[in-house]
Amino acid sequence: MNRYDKAFKDEAVRMSDEIGPKKAAEQLGVAYYKLQGWRKQRTLHGDGAHIGSGRAYASADKTAREIELEKEIGELRRANEILKDALGFFAKDRKR
């Protein structure tokens, strides 16, 4: 579960820019490595950073529909792997 919301993370990163990450981490009561991770997310994803766990980062190039389709493709690939395993299992059973 995510303990810190996007607004807190954004403010913590902004504060770390002003006073440095070590001081900001101490003042906020956040582990230094966590704050550094948030800073890295901001560098990599800009405004799309800190959106929460379990969700893909939205880039400026991708629409919501494209992200939805990518998620669906992943689910279909997993289902396909399950079906392939089942087919192998039953095919092995028929050879006996």
Secondary structure, DSSP 8 states (H G I E B T S, - for coil): ---S-HHHHHHHHHHHHHH-HHHHHHHHT--HHHHHHHHHHHHHHGGG-S--TTS----TT--HHHHHHHHHHHHHHHHHHHHHHHHHHHHHHHT-
